[in-house]
């Protein structure tokens, strides 16, 4: 039955005007619209893992020039998740466009500057000059993998009101989408929007609050599959079941019969590498330290046996967002025999030239750091950083025992020629770290989590190419 109080807006300007005139007692009620079945793409699994959806929300904050993102997950129960940033926020016009054109992102488009999303002269950069890293315009709605009901609270600096939107996404398959009269728009859900007075004119930012987390998502975050196997093997009737050891480190096991209770594992409710009184920085350093300690003891250690899903997600997020390295950028570490560096020739048949030790690589090559932003992510008790070390690496079976850095000559080096020169210099079969793409995702990867894990646990050799000066 149609809702008589719900309006159908086809123009973002009309919706924005209604939002500006709204209040808590007179909210705007409308329908979400998608372009080209974008929500179906989300449902089909491009954000299948909860960590992927959180990564996109962090990316949105980064693109909004945020300096700080605070994520609360309610671990280990995961009944409520919130993501708060101090970015530029969204004007009513930007929020209206987002709600009516999910997937039709204004990022990298001509409308971005007018909406306060992109720089005036470069649609690929934020108003503050950051290179945009958000994907295809649906980062906000990637959270449909986490919940179908959420709230957006956003405010721009200088505005004496904040804008609040409560979203309820439709739960259906791709075939269930309702086509609009133009044959190109699809109903994705419903939203109530209103404005409230704000006392602090200088405040800015966006908060996304997710309630009623999906059962499947909650079970994934709780590592339910692992704990179910552990519980079956512990029961008298499960003696013949395949037994597995509990993760070495975990946030806690929620009772499968009562979500309000935690079941102890080896007489402990949780097993974390940090202590309750540790600062967020120290807690994350201890998380990183436990991985490297285990890697030195067991060269083939895997994260899925060391961590539960939650801690693996934290580790992977720390590799996938633009953050500083946990012990400093490798270009800024004083050389002292811990690494070797080479300059690749762009001449046919040219050989790699060793870069003399002394000072730092940044000084020697005049490099800049494209990820040197004022940006931090607080994830529950942790302050995230890239968990890759370059000094004091555990010895493995690799022929090379120290990191190797390779930089092409100014005109660049074709990939095949670069590989040949790296082989000649003794750098074989190693991942390549691109300083420019390093701001987008984990260094040297196209997004494969398994490869991220192998690299992060066994980073004996590093080759850096395509560095911009």
C-alpha positions in Angstrom: 0.0 0.0 0.0 1.4 3.4 -1.0 2.5 5.7 1.8 0.6 9.0 1.4 3.2 11.0 3.3 6.1 9.8 1.1 7.2 12.1 -1.8 8.8 11.0 -5.0 11.6 13.4 -6.0 13.2 13.1 -9.4 15.3 16.2 -9.1 18.1 16.5 -6.5 17.6 20.3 -6.3 14.0 19.9 -5.3 14.9 17.3 -2.7 17.6 19.6 -1.3 15.2 22.4 -1.0 12.8 20.2 1.0 15.6 19.0 3.2 16.6 22.6 4.0 13.0 23.4 5.0 12.6 20.2 7.1 12.8 19.7 10.9 12.5 16.8 13.4 8.7 17.4 13.4 8.4 17.7 9.7 10.8 15.2 8.1 11.1 14.6 4.4 10.1 11.1 3.5 11.2 9.8 0.1 12.4 6.8 -1.9 16.0 5.9 -2.6 16.9 5.5 -6.3 19.7 3.6 -7.9 21.4 4.0 -11.3 22.0 0.8 -13.3 21.2 -1.6 -10.5 24.1 -0.6 -8.3 22.7 -2.0 -5.2 22.4 -5.4 -7.0 26.1 -5.2 -7.6 26.6 -4.8 -3.8 24.3 -7.7 -3.1 26.1 -9.8 -5.6 29.2 -9.6 -3.5 31.7 -6.8 -4.3 31.6 -5.9 -0.6 30.9 -9.4 0.7 33.2 -9.2 3.6 32.3 -6.7 6.5 35.9 -5.3 6.4 35.4 -4.3 2.7 32.4 -2.2 3.6 34.2 -0.5 6.5 37.2 0.2 4.2 34.9 2.1 1.8 33.5 4.2 4.7 37.1 5.0 5.7 37.8 5.9 2.1 34.8 8.2 2.0 36.1 9.9 5.1 39.6 10.3 3.5 38.0 11.8 0.4 36.2 14.3 2.6 39.5 15.5 4.0 39.0 14.0 7.4 41.9 13.9 9.8 40.4 11.4 12.2 38.0 8.4 11.8 36.6 6.6 14.9 35.1 3.2 14.5 33.2 1.4 17.2 32.1 -2.2 16.6 30.7 -3.4 19.9 33.1 -6.3 19.7 32.7 -9.2 20.4 28.9 -9.0 20.1 28.7 -6.6 17.1 25.1 -5.5 17.8 25.9 -1.9 16.8 28.6 -0.4 14.6 29.4 3.3 14.1 31.9 5.2 11.9 32.5 8.8 12.8 34.8 11.3 10.9 35.7 14.9 11.1 35.6 15.5 7.4 33.9 18.2 5.5 30.4 16.7 5.8 27.7 16.7 3.2 25.6 19.7 2.2 21.9 19.0 1.8 22.5 19.3 -2.0 25.3 16.6 -1.8 23.2 14.3 0.3 20.1 14.8 -2.0 22.2 13.8 -5.0 23.6 10.8 -3.2 20.2 9.5 -2.2 18.6 10.0 -5.7 21.6 8.7 -7.7 23.2 5.9 -5.8 26.1 4.9 -8.0 26.1 8.1 -10.0 28.9 9.6 -7.9 29.8 13.3 -8.2 33.4 12.4 -7.4 35.6 12.9 -10.4 32.7 14.6 -12.1 31.9 18.2 -13.1 29.4 18.6 -10.3 31.9 17.7 -7.5 33.1 21.2 -6.8 29.7 22.8 -6.5 28.7 20.0 -4.0 31.9 20.5 -2.0 33.2 17.1 -2.9 36.2 17.8 -5.2 38.7 20.5 -5.9 37.9 23.4 -8.1 40.4 22.6 -10.8 40.9 18.9 -10.5 37.9 16.5 -10.1 40.2 13.6 -9.2 41.2 15.4 -5.9 39.4 16.4 -2.8 38.9 20.1 -1.9 42.0 19.7 0.3 44.1 18.3 -2.5 44.0 14.6 -1.6 43.9 12.1 -4.5 40.4 10.5 -4.3 40.4 6.9 -3.4 36.7 6.1 -3.1 35.1 3.6 -5.5 32.3 3.9 -8.0 30.1 6.1 -5.9 28.4 3.4 -3.7 30.8 3.3 -0.7 28.1 4.5 1.6 25.7 1.9 0.5 28.2 -0.9 0.6 27.1 -1.2 4.2 24.0 -3.1 3.0 26.3 -6.0 3.6 26.4 -5.0 7.3 22.8 -3.9 7.9 19.7 -2.8 6.0 18.9 0.0 8.5 21.3 2.8 9.3 21.4 6.5 10.1 23.6 9.3 8.6 24.3 12.4 10.6 26.3 15.0 8.7 27.2 18.7 9.1 29.4 21.1 7.2 31.4 23.9 8.8 29.6 27.1 9.2 26.1 25.5 9.0 23.9 26.2 12.0 22.1 22.9 11.4 23.0 19.2 11.0 21.3 16.9 8.6 20.0 13.5 9.6 18.9 10.7 7.4 17.4 7.3 8.5 17.7 4.8 5.7 15.9 1.5 5.3 17.2 -0.5 2.3 15.0 -2.9 0.5 15.8 -6.6 1.0 15.5 -8.3 -2.4 17.5 -9.9 -5.2 18.4 -8.2 -8.4 15.3 -9.6 -10.1 13.1 -7.9 -7.6 14.1 -4.3 -8.4 11.3 -2.0 -9.3 12.0 -0.1 -12.5 11.0 3.6 -12.8 9.1 5.0 -15.7 12.2 5.9 -17.5 13.4 2.2 -17.4 16.7 3.2 -15.8 16.0 3.9 -12.2 15.3 1.4 -9.5 13.9 1.6 -6.0 16.5 0.7 -3.4 14.7 1.6 -0.2 13.2 4.4 1.8 14.6 7.3 3.7 13.5 10.0 6.2 15.5 13.2 6.3 15.4 16.2 8.6 17.5 19.0 9.9 18.3 19.9 13.5 19.9 23.0 15.0 23.6 22.7 15.8 25.2 24.9 18.5 28.8 24.6 17.2 29.2 26.4 13.8 32.8 25.2 13.4 31.9 21.5 13.8 31.9 19.3 10.7 31.9 15.7 9.8 29.7 12.6 9.1 28.7 9.8 11.4 27.1 6.5 10.1 25.3 4.5 12.8 24.4 0.9 11.9 21.9 -0.9 14.1 20.2 -4.4 13.6 23.4 -5.8 12.1 22.6 -8.7 9.7 22.7 -12.1 11.3 25.2 -13.4 8.7 27.4 -10.4 9.2 27.3 -10.7 12.9 28.2 -14.4 12.7 31.1 -13.6 10.4 32.5 -10.9 12.8 32.0 -13.3 15.7 34.0 -16.1 13.9 30.9 -18.2 14.4 32.0 -20.9 12.0 35.3 -21.5 13.8 33.7 -21.5 17.3 31.0 -23.9 16.1 33.7 -26.4 15.1 35.5 -25.9 18.4 32.3 -26.4 20.4 31.4 -29.6 18.5 34.8 -31.0 19.1 34.4 -30.2 22.8 31.0 -31.9 23.2 30.8 -35.6 24.2 28.8 -36.2 21.0 31.4 -34.5 18.8 34.4 -36.8 19.5 34.5 -37.8 15.9 34.3 -34.3 14.4 37.2 -32.6 12.9 39.0 -30.8 15.8 40.7 -27.4 15.4 42.5 -25.3 17.9 40.9 -22.0 18.8 42.6 -18.9 17.4 45.7 -17.9 19.4 44.3 -14.4 19.7 40.6 -13.5 19.7 38.1 -11.0 21.0 35.9 -13.5 22.8 33.4 -16.3 22.0 29.8 -15.4 22.2 27.5 -18.1 23.5 25.6 -19.6 20.6 22.5 -20.0 22.8 22.6 -16.6 24.5 24.1 -13.6 22.8 24.4 -11.8 26.1 26.9 -14.3 27.4 30.5 -15.0 26.6 31.9 -18.5 26.9 35.5 -18.8 28.2 38.3 -20.4 26.2 41.0 -21.8 28.3 39.4 -20.0 31.3 39.7 -16.7 29.5 36.9 -14.6 28.0 39.3 -13.1 25.4 42.9 -13.5 24.4 44.3 -10.2 23.1 48.0 -9.2 22.7 47.4 -5.9 24.5 46.2 -5.0 27.9 43.1 -2.9 28.8 45.2 0.0 30.1 47.3 0.3 26.9 47.0 3.4 24.8 45.6 2.9 21.2 49.1 3.3 19.8 50.7 0.8 22.2 47.9 -1.7 21.8 48.4 -1.7 18.0 52.1 -2.0 18.4 51.6 -5.1 20.5 49.2 -6.5 17.9 51.9 -6.1 15.2 54.6 -7.5 17.6 52.7 -10.7 18.2 52.4 -11.3 14.4 56.1 -10.8 13.9 57.0 -12.9 16.9 54.9 -15.8 15.6 56.4 -15.3 12.1 59.9 -15.7 13.5 58.9 -18.9 15.3 56.8 -20.3 12.4 57.8 -19.0 8.9 54.6 -20.4 7.4 52.3 -18.9 10.0 48.8 -17.9 8.7 46.7 -15.2 10.0 43.5 -17.4 10.0 45.0 -19.7 12.6 46.6 -16.9 14.6 43.6 -14.5 14.7 39.9 -14.7 14.8 38.0 -12.9 12.0 37.8 -9.6 13.8 41.6 -9.3 14.4 42.3 -10.4 10.8 39.9 -7.7 9.6 41.8 -5.1 11.7 45.1 -6.3 10.2 43.8 -6.2 6.6 42.2 -2.7 7.1 45.5 -1.4 8.4 47.1 -2.5 5.2 44.4 -1.2 2.9 43.9 2.4 4.0 46.3 5.4 3.6 48.1 5.3 7.0 51.8 5.8 8.1 54.0 2.8 8.5 54.1 1.4 12.0 57.9 2.1 12.4 58.3 4.9 9.9 58.3 5.1 6.1 61.2 3.1 4.6 62.3 6.2 2.6 63.0 8.0 5.9 64.9 5.2 7.7 68.6 5.9 8.1 70.6 3.4 5.9 72.8 1.2 7.9 73.2 -2.1 6.1 69.5 -3.2 6.7 68.6 -2.8 3.0 70.0 -2.4 -0.5 68.8 0.1 -3.1 69.1 0.1 -6.9 68.5 2.6 -9.7 67.0 0.8 -12.8 68.3 2.0 -16.1 65.9 2.9 -18.9 68.4 2.0 -21.6 68.1 -1.3 -23.6 70.6 -3.7 -22.0 71.2 -1.3 -19.1 72.1 -2.7 -15.7 70.7 -1.7 -12.3 73.0 0.7 -10.5 73.5 0.3 -6.7 72.6 3.5 -4.7 75.4 4.2 -2.2 74.4 3.9 1.5 74.3 7.0 3.6 71.4 9.2 4.8 67.9 8.2 3.7 66.5 7.1 0.3 64.3 10.2 0.3 67.3 12.4 0.6 69.3 10.4 -1.9 66.6 10.3 -4.6 64.6 13.5 -3.8 61.5 11.5 -3.2 58.2 12.8 -1.8 55.7 10.9 0.3 52.2 10.9 -1.4 50.7 9.3 1.7 52.0 12.0 4.2 48.5 13.2 5.2 47.2 14.1 8.6 45.0 11.1 8.8 44.4 8.6 11.6 42.0 5.7 12.2 40.9 4.7 15.7 39.4 1.2 15.6 37.9 0.3 19.0 41.0 0.1 21.3 43.5 0.4 18.4 45.1 3.3 16.5 45.8 1.7 13.1 49.1 2.0 11.1 50.6 0.0 8.3 51.9 -3.1 10.1 55.0 -3.6 7.8 58.4 -3.6 9.3 61.6 -3.2 7.3 64.3 -3.8 10.0 65.0 -6.8 12.1 63.1 -9.1 9.8 62.7 -12.8 10.7 65.0 -15.0 8.7 63.3 -17.3 6.3 64.2 -19.5 3.3 64.6 -16.6 0.9 68.0 -16.2 -0.8 67.9 -12.5 0.1 67.9 -11.6 3.7 67.5 -7.8 3.4 64.9 -5.6 1.7 65.8 -4.5 -1.8 64.4 -1.2 -3.1 64.4 -0.5 -6.9 63.6 2.9 -8.5 63.3 3.5 -12.3 65.2 6.3 -14.0 63.2 9.5 -14.5 61.7 8.5 -17.9 60.5 5.2 -16.4 61.4 1.6 -17.2 59.2 -0.8 -19.2 58.0 -3.6 -17.0 59.8 -6.4 -18.8 63.1 -4.5 -18.7 62.6 -3.6 -15.0 62.0 -7.3 -14.2 65.2 -8.3 -16.1 67.2 -5.7 -14.2 65.8 -6.8 -10.8 66.7 -10.4 -11.6 70.2 -9.4 -12.6 70.5 -7.5 -9.3 69.3 -10.6 -7.4 65.8 -9.4 -6.7 63.6 -12.3 -7.8 59.9 -12.9 -7.5 59.1 -10.1 -5.1 56.1 -7.9 -4.9 56.4 -4.3 -6.2 55.4 -1.3 -4.0 54.1 1.6 -6.0 54.3 4.8 -3.9 51.4 6.4 -5.8 49.0 3.5 -5.4 50.3 2.9 -1.9 47.9 5.6 -0.8 45.0 3.5 -2.1 45.6 0.1 -0.7 48.1 -2.2 0.9 51.5 -1.7 -0.6 52.2 -3.7 -3.7 48.9 -5.5 -4.0 45.9 -5.6 -6.3 43.7 -6.3 -3.3 44.3 -10.1 -2.7 43.9 -10.7 1.0 45.8 -14.0 0.9 48.7 -12.3 -0.8 48.5 -9.4 1.7 48.8 -11.9 4.5 51.7 -13.8 3.0 53.5 -10.5 2.4 52.8 -9.0 5.8 54.0 -12.2 7.5 57.1 -12.8 5.4 58.3 -9.4 4.0 61.9 -10.4 3.5 62.3 -8.6 0.2 60.7 -5.4 -1.0 61.1 -3.8 -4.5 59.8 -0.3 -4.9 59.1 1.0 -8.4 57.4 3.9 -10.2 58.3 6.3 -7.4 57.4 9.9 -8.0 59.8 12.6 -7.0 
